[in-house]
């Protein structure tokens, strides 16, 4: 059995892609993502939770604030790579893992984190990390 808890936020970014497969998205364009961060645990902690909702929400908001309202083409952390939805999922997930390792979420029993970026109501991508 696995428990999960999800918090949600959003971000607005600008970017462009390199490569013919991206067609018109090679030009600078904007994207607004709804971002879900799901935390998983096989057992609840001593307080009966997977993770502290407030701390998880704060951590996600903090990570997204470093990306939101920016042109990611100019961001040094993405130099030389396409900032695809998939890549952004892994970026956010890896920073949440850092927060867990820094004990910033009150999450002693976590077994995994999954981040999903919803581009629209019909398209989204996810990245999962096993802890």
Backbone as a ProteinNet text record, in pm:
[ID]
protein_1_A
[PRIMARY]
XXXXXXXXXXXXXXXXXXXXXXXXXXXXXXXXXXXXXXXXXXXXXXXXXXXXXXXXXXXXXXXXXXXXXXXXXXXXXXXXXXXXXXXXXXXXXXXXXXXXXXXXXXXXXXXXXXXXXXXXXXXXXXXXXXX
[TERTIARY]
82.5	0	87.7	46	119.7	23.8	66.5	-6.9	51.1	-31.9	19.8	-50.5	20.5	-33.2	16.3	-73.4	-37.8	-68.3	27.4	4.8	15.4	-50.8	-59.1	-26.3	40.5	68.7	74.2	126	137.6	257.1	297.4	403.2	380.4	431.5	424.6	567	605.1	742.2	738.8	854.2	875.6	994.9	994.5	1108	1090.7	1195.1	1190.7	1266	1248.2	1313.7	1405	1505.5	1595.3	1563.5	1542.4	1517.1	1392.6	1404.8	1294.9	1168.8	1182.6	1064.2	969	1019.1	937.4	857.9	881.3	802.6	798.6	676.3	665.6	711.5	722.6	769.2	918.4	983.8	1122.9	1131.2	1020.7	1015.4	980.6	1018.4	986.9	835.6	794.4	652.1	637.3	517.7	491.1	419	429.8	357.5	315.6	195.1	146.1	121.8	188.6	179	106.4	17.2	-33.2	61.4	115	219.7	169.2	170.7	135.7	261.8	279.7	388.5	324.3	347.2	290.4	401.3	375.3	470.2	413.3	497.6	451	527	454.7	515	441.7	515.5	454.3	382.6	424	362.9	354.5	256.2	243.6	346.1	383	478.7	406.1	477.1	420.9	301.2	293.3	180.8	65.3	82.7	-23.3	-31.5	81.1	81.4	193.3	179.3	284.9	391.8	345	431.8	347.9	409.7	338.2	290.9	159.8	103.4	155.1	158.5	203.6	348	433.2	575.2	596.8	520.8	532.5	485.7	376.6	326.9	427.7	486.1	586.7	709.3	753.6	871.4	843.7	726.8	692.4	684	618.1	605.7	742.9	831.9	966.7	1043.5	1033.3	1101.6	1044.2	911.8	847.7	875	892.4	918.9	1053.6	1144.6	1274.4	1262	1150.3	1128.6	1023.5	924.5	809.2	845.4	779.1	799.1	941.8	1003.8	1139.1	1139.7	1233.4	1262.5	1368.4	1330.5	1421.9	1537.8	1525.3	1637.1	1757.8	1732.9	1839.2	1888.5	1829	1862.9	1987.2	2091.4	2214.8	2193.7	2097.8	2075.3	2019.5	1974.3	1921.5	2002.4	2122	2206	2228.5	2200.7	2229.2	2128.2	2016.2	1914.7	1777.7	1691.2	1553.2	1477.5	1406.8	1330.3	1191.5	1193	1068.8	993.2	868	786.8	850	900.7	963.9	1086.3	1169.8	1290.4	1253.6	1150.8	1108.3	1053	984.7	938.5	1056.4	1161	1275.9	1345.8	1353.3	1415.3	1342.5	1210.3	1131.1	1143.8	1133.7	1142.5	1277.1	1384.9	1516.9	1532.4	1472.5	1478.6	1391.6	1282.3	1202.4	1278.1	1352	1436.3	1539.5	1599	1693	1625.1	1502.2	1429	1404.2	1374.8	1355.6	1486.3	1595.2	1725.7	1768.2	1720.9	1750	1648.8	1559.2	1454.4	1364	1338.1	1256	1106.6	1069.5	928.9	865.8	944.2	889.1	840.1	925.8	885.2	982.3	967.5	1061.8	1042.3	922.6	892.2	875.7	914.8	890.3	963.6	893.8	953.8	964.6	895.4	902.8	834.2	871.8	811.8	784.1	668	635.2	587.5	643.1	603.5	538.4	421.4	348.2	325.7	362.4	334.7	225.6	114.7	1.4	15.5	40.3	46.7	-91.9	-186.6	-325.4	-412.4	-540.6	-631.2	-615.7	-537.9	-520.5	-375.4	-280.1	-139.9	-63.4	11.2	93.8	206.3	307.7	421.1	452.2	514.9	551.6	694	751.5	883.4	875.4	916.2	909.6	1049.1	1069.4	1195.7	1165.1	1241.2	1231.5	1336	1294.2	1385.8	1434.5
-117.6	0	125	224.4	350.5	465.6	557.3	681.2	787.8	884.2	997.5	1125.2	1233.5	1366.3	1457	1536.6	1624.4	1769.4	1856.4	2000.5	2057.3	2170.7	2228.5	2376.7	2422.7	2564.7	2587.9	2701.6	2729.3	2820.2	2826.2	2919.2	2961.3	3079.1	3133.5	3162.2	3106.3	3122.6	3161.3	3203.5	3223	3138	3086.8	3009.1	2983.3	2929.2	2884.3	2753	2682.6	2552.8	2553.7	2468.8	2447.9	2312	2308.2	2182	2188.7	2139.7	2144	2076.7	1973.6	1901.7	1991.9	2105.5	2194.9	2295.8	2297.5	2384.6	2527.9	2587	2726.9	2752.5	2649	2667.2	2698.7	2699.5	2744.4	2894.4	2964.7	3107.6	3126.2	3239.9	3271.3	3267.2	3197.4	3187.3	3170.2	3188.5	3174.2	3045.2	3003.8	2886.1	2910	2868	2869.8	2725.7	2682.8	2545.1	2538.5	2442.5	2401.4	2289.9	2302.3	2210.4	2133.3	2000.6	1912.7	1844.4	1844.3	1769.6	1665.8	1539.1	1428.4	1362.2	1346.7	1283.8	1148.9	1045	909	850.4	769.6	700.5	568.4	466.6	336.9	338.1	429.6	439.8	586.4	618.8	754.7	776.1	901.6	929.7	930.3	963.9	960.3	1054.3	1158.3	1251.9	1208.9	1099.2	1049.4	1114.5	1168.7	1234.3	1179.6	1203.1	1171.9	1280.1	1405.1	1522.5	1638.6	1735.8	1853.8	1933.4	1950.4	2016.4	2159.7	2231.8	2370.6	2381.6	2297	2301.8	2256.2	2155.5	2110	2219.6	2285.8	2395.6	2508.7	2543.4	2650.1	2614.2	2488.1	2445	2451.4	2402.5	2406.8	2551.6	2636.8	2778	2843.5	2812.9	2869.7	2828.1	2701.5	2650.9	2716.7	2720.9	2778.6	2926.9	2994.7	3139.2	3169.2	3072.8	3094.1	3084.9	3029.9	3011.4	3106.5	3137.5	3211.3	3353.2	3398.5	3530.9	3551.4	3443.4	3452.5	3396	3445.4	3383.6	3277.8	3152.1	3044.6	3030	3090.3	3090.1	3164.6	3256.2	3336.1	3279.6	3171.2	3114.9	3026.7	3058.1	2979.3	2830.7	2798.1	2657.5	2575.4	2641.6	2570.7	2598.5	2649.9	2682.6	2558.1	2573.2	2466.2	2353.7	2365.1	2259.1	2319.5	2239.9	2280.8	2266	2368.8	2365.1	2306.3	2179.9	2108	2087.4	2053.5	2024.9	1912.8	1811	1699.5	1745.4	1828.4	1876.6	1963.2	2045.1	2128.4	2043.2	1933.5	1840.8	1788.6	1745.6	1690.4	1798.7	1919.4	2030.7	2054.1	2061.9	2086.1	1967	1845.7	1726.6	1718.1	1746.1	1738.3	1840.6	1956.6	2057.1	2017.3	1948.6	1896.3	1787	1704.3	1603.6	1672.4	1780.2	1857.3	1905.1	1953.4	2001.2	1888.1	1769.8	1653.7	1621.5	1620.4	1588.4	1692.4	1815.2	1922.1	1921.9	1822.4	1807.6	1930.5	1990.4	2110.4	2081.4	1953.7	1921.8	1843	1802.9	1719.9	1587.9	1522.8	1402.7	1288.9	1221.1	1115.4	984.1	956.8	826.6	827.7	934.1	943.7	835.4	780.2	681.7	734.1	844.6	897.1	1031.2	1099.3	1227.4	1222.5	1270.6	1282.6	1423.8	1485.4	1620.5	1613.1	1675.2	1680.4	1825.7	1860.2	1992.5	1978	2045.6	2044	2163.6	2135.9	2243.2	2292.9	2203.1	2235.3	2124.3	2129.3	2025.2	1894.4	1896.2	1774.9	1727.8	1799	1758.9	1790.5	1691.6	1710.4	1608.5	1632.8	1541.6	1526.9	1415	1388.5	1333.2	1350.1	1293.8	1243	1117.2	1055.8	1019.5	1038.9	1006.5	910.7	803.5	711.8	751.7	763.1	802.4	679.8
0	0	0	-73.6	-78.9	-54.3	31.6	54.4	-37.2	-74.5	-151.4	-109.2	-125.2	-99	-211	-266.5	-378.7	-342.7	-375.8	-366.2	-506.9	-528.4	-663.5	-659.2	-766.1	-784.6	-935.1	-977.7	-1120.7	-1144.6	-1271.4	-1311.1	-1455.5	-1487.4	-1622.7	-1666.9	-1782	-1831.3	-1979.3	-2028.8	-2172.2	-2210.7	-2332.8	-2382.9	-2532.3	-2591	-2730.1	-2736.4	-2846.3	-2862.8	-2984.1	-2979.1	-3091.1	-3151.4	-3281.5	-3349.9	-3435.1	-3556.1	-3652.4	-3601.1	-3517.2	-3469.4	-3391.3	-3341.5	-3261.4	-3344	-3473.3	-3561.3	-3510.9	-3500.5	-3460	-3316.4	-3234.5	-3096.1	-3090.8	-3207.9	-3211	-3183.6	-3207.1	-3176.2	-3028.5	-2975.2	-2837	-2816.2	-2711.2	-2677.8	-2526.9	-2479	-2336.8	-2306.3	-2181.9	-2135.2	-1990	-1960	-1822.7	-1782.1	-1677.3	-1630.6	-1496.9	-1482.9	-1353.3	-1309.4	-1188.5	-1141.6	-1020.2	-1030.8	-919.5	-869.1	-738.4	-675.6	-584.5	-615.7	-539.6	-459.7	-331.5	-239	-198.8	-198.8	-169.5	-50.4	26.7	140.6	161	201.1	229.6	363.6	451.1	583.9	622.7	702.4	754	864.8	886.5	993.7	1128.8	1234.7	1369.5	1385.5	1302	1306.8	1216.6	1144.4	1058.3	922.5	874.6	743.4	655.1	525.3	428.9	435.2	431.7	436.2	487.5	547.7	593.8	472	456.8	338.9	326	433.8	428.8	385.8	441.3	405.5	262	217.8	79	-16.8	16.4	-67.5	-74.1	40.3	43.8	-39.6	-30.2	-106.3	-256	-297.9	-440.1	-488	-411.9	-449.8	-462	-370	-372.2	-497.7	-533.6	-653.5	-779.1	-788.2	-906.8	-918.8	-807.3	-813.2	-877.8	-877.7	-944.1	-1095.8	-1144.2	-1287.7	-1345.1	-1265.4	-1314.3	-1356.9	-1463.5	-1521.8	-1571.3	-1618	-1673.5	-1814.3	-1894.1	-2022.2	-1993.4	-1997.6	-1961	-2058.9	-2178.2	-2272.5	-2214.8	-2122.6	-2062.2	-1929.5	-1882.8	-1751.7	-1761.1	-1684.2	-1690.3	-1660	-1573.6	-1538.4	-1653.5	-1759.7	-1876.8	-2003.4	-1987.7	-2103.6	-2190.3	-2318.1	-2413.6	-2419	-2345.7	-2349.3	-2377.4	-2437.4	-2457.4	-2325.7	-2286.8	-2162.2	-2189.4	-2229.2	-2255.9	-2125.4	-2138.2	-2020.2	-1938.6	-2006.2	-1937	-1856.9	-1918.6	-1850.5	-1729.7	-1744.5	-1632.4	-1518.2	-1551.1	-1446.9	-1364.8	-1433	-1360	-1278.6	-1331.1	-1258.1	-1125.3	-1131.1	-1009.9	-914.4	-966.3	-881.3	-809.8	-881.1	-819.9	-707.4	-722.4	-615.5	-496.6	-521.4	-410.6	-336.3	-408.8	-343.7	-254.6	-304.3	-222.1	-94	-104.9	11.9	111.8	61.1	149.3	220.9	146.9	206.8	310.1	293.7	390.9	504.9	506	607.2	613.5	498.4	492.6	482.1	464.1	442.6	555.8	655.2	761.2	706.6	628.2	555.1	580.4	691.7	725.6	653.3	604.2	545.9	394	327	182.9	105.3	6.8	-83.1	-225.1	-254.8	-390.1	-404.8	-510.8	-548	-697.5	-736.3	-878.5	-905.1	-1008.3	-1047.5	-1184.5	-1195.6	-1321.7	-1358.9	-1482.2	-1537.1	-1641.8	-1618.7	-1711.2	-1804.1	-1932.3	-2032.5	-2068.2	-2063.4	-2095.7	-2038.2	-2067.9	-2019.7	-2098.1	-2205.4	-2285.8	-2296.1	-2234.6	-2247.3	-2119	-2070	-1951.9	-1954	-1868.9	-1856.2	-1708.4	-1674.3	-1535.2	-1526.7	-1408.6	-1377.1	-1235.1	-1213.5	-1081.2	-1033	-902.4	-837	-723.1	-714.6	-602.3	-500.1	-376	-269.2	-191.7
[MASK]
+++++++++++++++++++++++++++++++++++++++++++++++++++++++++++++++++++++++++++++++++++++++++++++++++++++++++++++++++++++++++++++++++++

